[in-house]
Amino acid sequence: MTKKRRGGYSPHKNEEAHPLNENIRVPEVRVVGDVEEVEQGIYKTSKALEMAKEFGLDLVLITENANPPVARILDYKKFLYEEKKRKKELKAKQSKITIKEIRFGPNTDDHDYEFKKRHAEGFLKDGAKLKAYVFFKGRSIVFKDQGEILLLRLAQDLEEYGKVEQMPKLEGKRMIMMMAPTKTK
């Protein structure tokens, strides 16, 4: 029985994402390049490799599925750097949605309610979604209407910071209401 490796180890870590130079195993390629002196067209792989070496650049196979496959003459290290930079920019533009939870009991008194409401207000101001729920322990399930009133009161108090995405709904022993921020950071 073989052991499985865990973590970030990959046996193919050093393999290039695109075949380049002598690793290109097709008889001919369509050459495109960043260099103006390169005549674009279809060449035998050996000829295209010679052209790349003349310019001191790499021949990189970009599209393998085309007929014939497309290769570019470029500086491979620079190409990888630009690609990594582009991916990093795209990742930075993505917004991460966080969900913060606030728990109430069906008989939460005014002081506790105000305290939790201030926290909920802060979460919505920071751009996080809010999941407010009333947890019914034991026989307190008979106070369902009080739980719903409490959540609707919270929604009304926070209407300038967030809008209700899901009205209070009983799921098992919890009555859940979801709110999304109206304006994000």
Secondary structure as the mmCIF struct_conf table of DSSP 4:
data_model
#
loop_
_struct_conf.conf_type_id
_struct_conf.id
_struct_conf.beg_label_comp_id
_struct_conf.beg_label_asym_id
_struct_conf.beg_label_seq_id
_struct_conf.end_label_comp_id
_struct_conf.end_label_asym_id
_struct_conf.end_label_seq_id
HELX_LH_PP_P HELX_LH_PP_P1 THR A 2 ARG A 5
BEND BEND1 GLY A 7 GLY A 8
TURN_TY1_P TURN_TY1_P1 PRO A 11 ASN A 14
BEND BEND2 GLU A 15 GLU A 15
BEND BEND3 ALA A 17 HIS A 18
STRN STRN1 LEU A 20 LEU A 20
HELX_RH_3T_P HELX_RH_3T_P1 ASN A 21 ASN A 23
BEND BEND4 PRO A 27 PRO A 27
STRN STRN2 GLU A 28 GLY A 33
BEND BEND5 ASP A 34 VAL A 35
TURN_TY1_P TURN_TY1_P2 GLU A 36 GLU A 37
BEND BEND6 VAL A 38 VAL A 38
STRN STRN3 GLY A 41 LYS A 44
HELX_RH_AL_P HELX_RH_AL_P1 THR A 45 PHE A 55
TURN_TY1_P TURN_TY1_P3 GLY A 56 GLY A 56
STRN STRN4 ASP A 58 THR A 63
BEND BEND7 GLU A 64 PRO A 68
HELX_LH_PP_P HELX_LH_PP_P2 PRO A 69 PRO A 69
STRN STRN5 VAL A 70 LEU A 74
HELX_RH_AL_P HELX_RH_AL_P2 TYR A 76 LYS A 93
BEND BEND8 GLN A 94 GLN A 94
HELX_LH_PP_P HELX_LH_PP_P3 SER A 95 ILE A 97
STRN STRN6 ILE A 99 PHE A 104
TURN_TY1_P TURN_TY1_P4 PRO A 106 ASN A 107
HELX_RH_AL_P HELX_RH_AL_P3 ASP A 110 LYS A 125
TURN_TY1_P TURN_TY1_P5 ASP A 126 GLY A 127
STRN STRN7 LYS A 129 PHE A 135
HELX_RH_3T_P HELX_RH_3T_P2 GLY A 138 PHE A 143
HELX_RH_AL_P HELX_RH_AL_P4 LYS A 144 ASP A 157
TURN_TY1_P TURN_TY1_P6 LEU A 158 TYR A 161
STRN STRN8 GLY A 162 GLU A 171
TURN_TY1_P TURN_TY1_P7 GLY A 172 LYS A 173
STRN STRN9 ARG A 174 PRO A 181
BEND BEND9 THR A 182 LYS A 183
#
